[in-house]
Amino acid sequence: ALDIGEYGAGNCTNPLTLGCDCKGVIHYMDAHFVDKHGEPLTVKNAVCIHEEDDGLLFKHSDFRDDFQTTVVTRGKRLIISQIFTAANYEYCLYWIFRQDGTIKLEIRLTGILNTFVCADDEDIGPWGTVVYPNVNAHN
C-alpha cells in the first residue's frame, strides 16, 4: 500500500499491449492523471476491459429421458485490469465481475530483484537479503 501512494499508481501506469497484457476481445481505455507539476498526464491503453470463460455456470441433464435432454450454460467473467510499475516491480490489478454477482479484486506482483554489490563483512541490516555471495537484494 505504501508504494501506491509513495510512487503514485496512476502516474506509474503502464500502457497495456494487445496479446501480452490482455487477450481476447478487448476494449482499451486511456486514463488521465495529474503529474507532479499539476499538468494533465494521459496514459494510452491504461485500462483493459475483456471477458473470459469462467467455466460451467449451469448444467442440468434429465435422467427421465436417459440424459437425452441436457442444458448447459458457460459462465463468463468481466475483467478490468491495470498494471503499474513501482521501482523494480509491477502491480497487476484485476477487478473481476462474475455472473453470480461476486466482485473480486486480484492483485499480482511481478518484477525483478533490485540488487547491488556488498562487501563480505558489510552489515546489510534489515534492509535486504544476500541472494548470492556479495550480492544484496534490498527491500
Secondary structure, 3 states (H helix, E strand, C coil): CHHHHHHHCCCCECCCCECCCECCCEEEEEEEEECCCCCEEEEEEEEEEEEEEEEEEEEEECHHHCCCCEEEEEEEEEEEEEEEEECCEEEEEEEEEECCCCEEEEEEEEECCCEEECCCCCCCHHHEEEEECCEEEEC
